[in-house]
Amino acid sequence: MQCDYFDRGVCRSCTHMGEPYATQLAAKDARTRALLAGASGAGRTEWMPPIASPEEGYRNKAKMVVGGTAEAPTFGILDEAGRGVDLRHCGITAPGIRAALPVIARFTTLVGLEPYDVPARRGELKHVLVTEAPGGELMIRLVLRSTADLARISKHLPSLLEALPRAVVVTANIHPEHRALLEGEREIVLTEADTLRMPLDEVALHLRPQSFFQTNTAIATALYREAREWTRGLPAASVWDLYCGVGGFALHLARPGREVLGVELSAEAVESARQSVAEAGIEGVRFEAGDATAFALGAGAPPELVVVNPPRRGIGPALAGWIEASGVRHVLYSSCEPASLARDLERMPSMALRRARVLDMFPQTAHLEVLTLLEREDPARI
């Protein structure tokens, strides 16, 4: 893939931009295999070939820092001096989002939203966040320093919805602090709809504004599909999906006769997951808001299958130690950082690495997703 922004040195976020894609994918697979080579049972692991992504246009979410002026806003990043650098034509962003950004820019000019000047600490509009569903529907979030311009935004919102009918959810996120954070805690929904529906195969997930979802819809779909296939034949009548997010794994692993419990720290994500389950009419699946590690350590009898999809830091020693001592037969571990996964596997020597596969969630970068299936080597030793 070729990128003018990268070639001109304007943006270097995609550190592997310009490298042949096959080379990128092979390197990610090799690095992951090397990092997991010391895992229990690694010599007998079934390594499946990596799953490739579209090289460009794969990002379903744009996180744009707003700079410039109300008359001529920039959507992209800030340079070293805090000035706006426009990246609205970024090639890894989904085409539907790229087409929407100029419309959103014109709307911010119409409303008179002054971009937040980081060095001067003045202005209102900090970020524009846009997420696209598989069908092209959009969620647009305006991250503001205050509610000062909220009345004008609401007044002119019909013009945005007329110009961009695919926008089904529009919100104002209030982020008053001068901190390097993407968003604040307060979210004001300005449209009738407050969730973005994301159909993946036969399962539809609902995203609320502050809910996490995988960046690459095609690879997320493949990830959940693999999880379903890998666990289809397991004797697992009870499943815990820890770090469940909006319920992607939980809903894809549900089946008659199986009880699935999802645990997620974000109450908003849990509400999204519950909405998805209710809409689908799936029985035997429920969700709780709470810390995954605290839940596991405080629960009674363990399930037969544990699913973990933690942040980049991994599950950590406490949860890994619980899994090691719990008697859980199988663990499905999805990781976005092979190095932290390797550390966690070292803490679970009784869990053998049976199957693994790299999924290229982030082409043009060094980042990836790896799905692994762990099986207890010798249950009698617990």
C-alpha distance (Angstrom), angle and dihedral (degrees) to the residues before:
residue distance angle dihedral
M1 . . .
Q2 3.80 . .
C3 3.82 122.5 .
D4 3.80 124.8 -172.2
Y5 3.79 91.8 -158.0
F6 3.81 90.8 55.9
D7 3.79 94.2 43.2
R8 3.81 91.2 53.0
G9 3.79 92.5 46.7
V10 3.81 91.2 -117.8
C11 3.82 93.6 124.3
R12 3.80 127.1 13.7
S13 3.79 98.8 173.9
C14 3.81 91.8 116.5
T15 3.79 96.2 65.6
H16 3.82 94.6 -174.8
M17 3.78 96.9 45.7
G18 3.81 111.3 142.2
E19 3.81 95.5 24.1
P20 3.82 115.7 119.9
Y21 3.76 107.4 -93.1
A22 3.80 94.4 -130.8
T23 3.81 88.3 56.4
Q24 3.80 91.7 50.9
L25 3.79 92.7 49.8
A26 3.81 94.1 46.7
A27 3.80 91.0 49.6
K28 3.80 92.5 51.3
D29 3.79 91.4 49.4
A30 3.81 92.8 47.5
R31 3.81 93.6 47.6
T32 3.80 91.9 49.5
R33 3.80 92.8 48.9
A34 3.79 90.7 49.2
L35 3.80 93.2 50.2
L36 3.81 92.3 49.8
A37 3.80 95.9 42.5
G38 3.80 91.4 101.4
A39 3.80 95.8 53.1
S40 3.78 120.0 117.4
G41 3.80 109.6 -87.3
A42 3.82 92.2 10.3
G43 3.79 91.7 138.2
R44 3.80 89.7 63.1
T45 3.79 98.2 39.8
E46 3.78 118.1 131.4
W47 3.80 102.6 -132.7
M48 3.76 109.9 -162.7
P49 3.81 121.2 -157.2
P50 3.81 115.1 -90.5
I51 3.79 119.7 -95.8
A52 3.80 112.0 -122.7
S53 3.77 125.9 -142.4
P54 3.78 131.2 -149.6
E55 3.80 104.1 -82.8
E56 3.79 94.8 -131.7
G57 3.78 140.1 20.0
Y58 3.80 90.7 33.4
R59 3.81 102.1 121.7
N60 3.80 111.1 100.6
K61 3.79 91.9 -170.7
A62 3.80 131.5 55.3
K63 3.80 118.6 -161.5
M64 3.78 104.5 -166.9
V65 3.79 125.4 -175.7
V66 3.80 108.4 -145.8
G67 3.80 119.8 -133.7
G68 3.79 139.0 151.3
T69 3.77 118.4 55.3
A70 3.78 137.1 -50.1
E71 3.81 88.6 -102.1
A72 3.81 93.7 48.1
P73 3.81 110.7 19.1
T74 3.79 123.2 -177.5
F75 3.80 121.8 -143.9
G76 3.79 114.4 -158.1
I77 3.80 131.0 52.3
L78 3.79 139.0 -29.3
D79 3.79 123.8 -109.5
E80 3.81 123.8 -132.3
A81 3.80 90.6 -82.6
G82 3.81 92.2 52.4
R83 3.80 94.7 -105.8
G84 3.78 120.9 141.6
V85 3.82 119.6 -101.0
D86 3.79 113.7 -163.3
L87 3.82 115.8 -131.5
R88 3.78 101.2 159.9
H89 3.84 91.0 129.6
C90 3.83 93.6 55.6
G91 3.80 106.4 154.2
I92 3.80 98.3 -142.5
T93 3.81 91.1 58.3
A94 3.79 117.6 94.6
P95 3.83 112.5 -92.9
G96 3.79 91.4 -123.2
I97 3.78 91.3 57.7
R98 3.81 92.3 46.2
A99 3.81 88.9 53.3
A100 3.80 91.4 49.6
L101 3.80 98.4 49.6
P102 3.85 96.8 74.7
V103 3.81 89.1 49.9
I104 3.80 90.7 51.2
A105 3.82 89.8 47.2
R106 3.80 90.9 54.5
F107 3.79 89.4 49.0
T108 3.81 92.5 53.6
T109 3.81 88.3 51.0
L110 3.81 91.3 49.3
V111 3.80 90.9 51.4
G112 3.79 91.8 43.5
L113 3.80 96.0 -124.7
E114 3.78 107.7 175.8
P115 3.82 111.7 -142.6
Y116 3.77 114.0 -119.3
D117 3.80 110.9 -101.3
V118 3.81 104.5 -145.2
P119 3.84 98.1 -163.9
A120 3.81 92.8 45.1
R121 3.82 94.4 37.2
R122 3.80 93.7 -136.5
G123 3.78 135.8 113.4
E124 3.79 132.4 62.2
L125 3.82 116.0 -117.4
K126 3.80 110.7 75.5
H127 3.79 106.3 163.6
V128 3.78 142.0 1.0
L129 3.81 114.1 -147.2
V130 3.80 119.1 -169.3
T131 3.82 126.7 -177.9
E132 3.80 124.1 -172.7
A133 3.81 125.6 -152.8
P134 3.83 121.6 -145.1
G135 3.80 89.9 -100.0
G136 3.79 93.1 53.0
E137 3.81 98.2 -101.3
L138 3.79 114.5 143.2
M139 3.78 139.3 -143.4
I140 3.82 112.1 -157.1
R141 3.79 121.1 -167.2
L142 3.80 123.3 -173.0
V143 3.80 111.4 -158.1
L144 3.80 107.6 -150.2
R145 3.77 134.4 -177.6
S146 3.82 91.7 -134.6
T147 3.79 144.3 -11.0
A148 3.82 91.9 -98.3
D149 3.82 93.9 111.8
L150 3.80 97.1 35.4
A151 3.80 95.1 104.1
R152 3.81 92.1 53.3
I153 3.79 91.5 46.4
S154 3.81 90.6 52.7
K155 3.80 91.7 45.9
H156 3.81 93.7 54.3
L157 3.82 97.3 34.7
P158 3.84 93.4 99.5
S159 3.81 89.0 62.4
L160 3.81 90.6 54.9
L161 3.79 92.6 48.1
E162 3.80 90.4 48.5
A163 3.80 92.4 50.1
L164 3.81 92.2 41.8
P165 3.81 108.3 31.8
R166 3.80 90.8 170.2
A167 3.82 88.9 69.7
V168 3.81 103.0 100.0
V169 3.81 99.0 160.8
V170 3.81 124.2 40.4
T171 3.79 122.4 172.4
A172 3.77 142.1 170.8
N173 3.78 114.5 -134.7
I174 3.80 113.9 -160.2
H175 3.80 114.2 -141.9
P176 3.82 108.6 167.6
E177 3.80 98.6 167.2
H178 3.80 125.1 95.0
R179 3.80 93.3 -129.1
A180 3.79 136.0 123.4
L181 3.80 92.7 -105.1
L182 3.77 125.0 125.4
E183 3.79 96.8 -136.5
G184 3.78 146.2 -1.4
E185 3.77 131.4 -117.2
R186 3.81 98.4 -106.1
E187 3.81 118.5 81.3
I188 3.81 123.4 -175.7
V189 3.80 114.3 -164.6
L190 3.79 111.6 -146.3
T191 3.82 99.9 -177.0
E192 3.77 133.0 63.5
A193 3.81 91.6 -111.5
D194 3.80 116.5 66.2
T195 3.82 100.2 -178.7
L196 3.79 134.8 57.0
R197 3.80 112.2 -135.6
M198 3.82 113.5 -135.9
P199 3.84 113.1 -168.7
L200 3.83 111.7 -159.4
D201 3.80 113.7 180.0
E202 3.81 103.3 -50.4
V203 3.81 94.9 -24.9
A204 3.81 122.0 84.3
L205 3.81 119.8 -158.7
H206 3.80 124.7 -161.5
L207 3.80 119.3 -139.2
R208 3.76 121.8 -157.3
P209 3.81 116.7 -159.6
Q210 3.81 97.4 -93.3
S211 3.80 97.1 36.0
F212 3.80 119.9 116.4
F213 3.79 120.3 -123.1
Q214 3.78 131.1 171.4
T215 3.81 113.0 -87.2
N216 3.80 96.0 -131.3
T217 3.81 114.0 56.6
A218 3.81 95.8 -167.6
I219 3.80 92.8 51.3
A220 3.81 92.6 41.6
T221 3.80 87.9 55.8
A222 3.81 90.4 49.7
L223 3.82 90.9 47.1
Y224 3.79 94.0 54.5
R225 3.80 90.8 42.8
E226 3.81 90.6 54.2
A227 3.79 91.4 47.7
R228 3.77 90.8 53.3
E229 3.80 93.3 49.0
W230 3.80 95.0 44.9
T231 3.79 93.0 52.5
R232 3.79 98.8 37.5
G233 3.81 94.8 96.6
L234 3.79 98.2 36.9
P235 3.82 118.8 113.2
A236 3.78 91.4 -119.4
A237 3.79 114.9 140.2
S238 3.81 90.2 158.8
V239 3.82 125.8 47.6
W240 3.78 134.4 179.9
D241 3.79 116.2 -159.4
L242 3.81 103.5 -161.8
Y243 3.82 117.9 -166.1
C244 3.80 83.9 17.8
G245 3.82 97.6 168.9
V246 3.80 109.6 -172.7
G247 3.80 90.8 -12.7
G248 3.79 104.0 -93.2
F249 3.80 97.0 146.2
A250 3.80 94.9 34.8
L251 3.80 94.3 54.6
H252 3.79 93.7 44.0
L253 3.81 92.6 49.5
A254 3.81 95.0 47.7
R255 3.79 117.7 112.9
P256 3.82 137.7 152.2
G257 3.77 111.6 -67.4
R258 3.79 95.0 18.1
E259 3.81 123.2 108.9
V260 3.81 113.4 -149.4
L261 3.79 124.7 -171.1
G262 3.80 120.8 -171.7
V263 3.81 121.3 -160.5
E264 3.80 122.4 -166.1
L265 3.80 133.4 163.8
S266 3.83 93.7 -140.9
A267 3.80 110.0 83.0
E268 3.81 89.1 -163.1
A269 3.81 91.3 56.5
V270 3.80 90.0 49.0
E271 3.80 90.6 53.3
S272 3.80 88.8 50.9
A273 3.80 90.8 50.9
R274 3.79 92.3 48.9
Q275 3.80 90.5 51.1
S276 3.81 90.7 51.9
V277 3.80 92.4 50.4
A278 3.79 92.2 48.0
E279 3.79 92.6 48.8
A280 3.81 92.4 48.7
G281 3.80 93.3 45.1
I282 3.79 91.2 -132.7
E283 3.79 115.0 165.9
G284 3.77 126.7 -151.5
V285 3.81 95.9 35.3
R286 3.78 124.5 107.9
F287 3.78 137.1 160.6
E288 3.79 136.5 -144.6
A289 3.79 130.7 -166.9
G290 3.79 113.3 -127.8
D291 3.77 148.0 93.0
A292 3.81 111.0 -58.5
T293 3.79 95.8 -141.0
A294 3.80 94.8 45.3
F295 3.80 90.1 48.3
A296 3.81 93.6 52.2
L297 3.80 94.2 45.1
G298 3.79 91.7 49.0
A299 3.79 98.9 42.2
G300 3.76 126.7 97.0
A301 3.78 123.7 -129.6
P302 3.82 113.4 8.8
P303 3.80 123.0 -120.7
E304 3.79 124.7 -112.4
L305 3.82 93.1 -112.8
V306 3.79 129.4 32.4
V307 3.81 121.5 -165.7
V308 3.81 118.6 -162.4
N309 3.79 127.4 -176.4
P310 3.81 102.9 168.4
P311 3.80 131.6 175.8
R312 3.80 119.1 -88.6
R313 3.81 92.4 -78.4
G314 3.82 91.4 65.8
I315 3.80 129.6 -132.9
G316 3.80 94.1 -58.8
P317 3.82 132.9 -142.6
A318 3.82 98.4 -63.1
L319 3.80 97.3 55.8
A320 3.80 92.8 36.4
G321 3.80 89.0 52.1
W322 3.79 90.6 50.1
I323 3.81 91.6 51.4
E324 3.79 90.9 48.0
A325 3.81 92.4 53.5
S326 3.80 98.8 33.9
G327 3.78 103.4 80.5
V328 3.82 91.8 -125.5
R329 3.78 106.5 160.8
H330 3.82 100.7 -152.0
V331 3.79 136.6 21.7
L332 3.78 125.7 -168.7
Y333 3.81 105.6 -157.7
S334 3.81 119.6 -172.0
S335 3.80 112.3 -171.8
C336 3.79 135.6 -176.9
E337 3.82 91.5 -165.5
P338 3.83 118.5 50.2
A339 3.81 92.1 -167.1
S340 3.82 93.7 60.7
L341 3.81 89.5 41.6
A342 3.81 89.4 55.5
R343 3.81 90.5 51.6
D344 3.79 91.2 50.0
L345 3.81 91.9 49.4
E346 3.79 90.0 53.7
R347 3.80 87.4 58.8
M348 3.83 90.9 54.0
P349 3.83 105.0 53.5
S350 3.80 92.0 159.5
M351 3.80 90.8 61.1
A352 3.81 111.1 81.9
L353 3.79 120.5 -153.0
R354 3.81 102.5 -119.8
R355 3.81 103.3 166.5
A356 3.79 136.2 9.5
R357 3.79 138.3 176.1
V358 3.80 134.7 177.2
L359 3.79 116.8 -135.9
D360 3.80 115.5 -166.0
M361 3.79 101.0 -130.9
F362 3.83 93.4 160.6
P363 3.84 115.7 37.8
Q364 3.82 117.1 -168.3
T365 3.82 89.7 31.1
A366 3.80 136.1 75.9
H367 3.81 91.9 -113.2
L368 3.80 124.5 104.9
E369 3.78 145.5 155.0
V370 3.79 122.7 -115.2
L371 3.79 123.9 -166.6
T372 3.81 117.9 -155.5
L373 3.78 134.8 -178.4
L374 3.80 116.2 -150.5
E375 3.80 125.5 -166.0
R376 3.77 127.5 -169.1
E377 3.78 107.1 -106.6
D378 3.80 97.9 -150.6
P379 3.81 118.3 4.5
A380 3.81 90.5 -171.9
R381 3.79 92.0 69.9
I382 3.85 92.5 63.3
